[in-house]
Amino acid sequence: MSPSKNFGEDLLAHFTVESAAVSFSEVQQFRALIRSFRKVGENFDVEEYHGPKHQVYFNGQGAWARSPARCELCDVLILAYSLNGGFRARLTFLQAKLSKDKHTSLCSGFPSATDKIDFKANLEQWDLLSRRPDILPVPPFKAHPRLLKDSLLASVGSFGVFHKKLGGSIDFFYASADTLTVVGSPTTKQGRLTTAYTPRQRIENGLLETTFCCCLPVFGAALYDLEIGTPVQPIPAIAGVNASGSFLGAWLRSVLSFYIEMEGDNSVLAREIREFLPRNVDGDGDEFPASIPTLVLIRSDARAPEVFSTSTQQAR
């Protein structure tokens, strides 16, 4: 079994234990997932840091929208990286949800297609992560207004949904926020989102991107293989790639610097990653944000992937 599949299976094994020990609620299941990432670190290189809530303003769109709207940027920031063939990293802002529906069709389209499912969600949160407008951080949270907008790949914003399988065990499916659509014509921010039966991988800007994972081990493997999230550009920016992504790299550096100050010698992966990231684009060094998201760092041994033609529209 490949290292990425081992990672996914190990994540599922720990989550099965952790999720069964707590109530079936969004908060408790999210905490169980974070504990599972931490325990995977016994066999893989993983670090987890707990952060407080962090919110942003933005101009919403849709019949339910407020202007300005206000909501969390994410529940957890997940960054996977590899030094095998040079520094490469993918980052996603993931919002966790819980569905009490029976999603019996999940994994029916694996491995080539998504499954047609829908679930309850906050539509303002989806609007933020799928459309990626300019943001205005709510103090004390700090971030560049174009943090989401200038990201190279759309899976910088994503959803993960906890649900009960037949038999009662709890699992999790993932979708890039931009691949979800609103069900019906809601007039309030509480509504439903649905997936489309489309290829579960795509190629954007020459990069392979997994947009849907039907279960937790598939999600874990895609994270480990650096197929989820937008790339974080190192120093110097890769020639031919949009250098505006440096906003994301500089902000991430400030987040890592904060946790390093808090955790000291325990922050091995955070220190390693920080060495590859640019400083603040305004030349202010590492501005420590006072409110930052929960963070999961995963060191992968994934090799440098082949580069796909930007004219290619379908993944392998």
Secondary structure, 3 states (H helix, E strand, C coil): CCHHHHHHHHHHHHHHHHHHCCCCCHHHHHHHHHHHHHHHCCCCEEEEECCCCCEEEECCCCCCCCCCEEEECCCEEEEEEECCCCCEEEEEEEEEEECCCCCCCCCCCCCCECCCCEEEEEHHHHHHHHHCCCCEECCCECCCCCCCCCCCCHHHEEEEEEEECCCCCEEEEEEEHHHCEECCCCCCCEEEEECCCCECEEEECCEEEECEECCHHHHHHHHHCCCCCEECCCCCCCCCCCHHHHHHHHHHHHHHHHHHHHHHHHCHHHHHHHCCCCCCCCCCCCCCCCECCEEEEEEECCCCCCCCCCCCCCCC
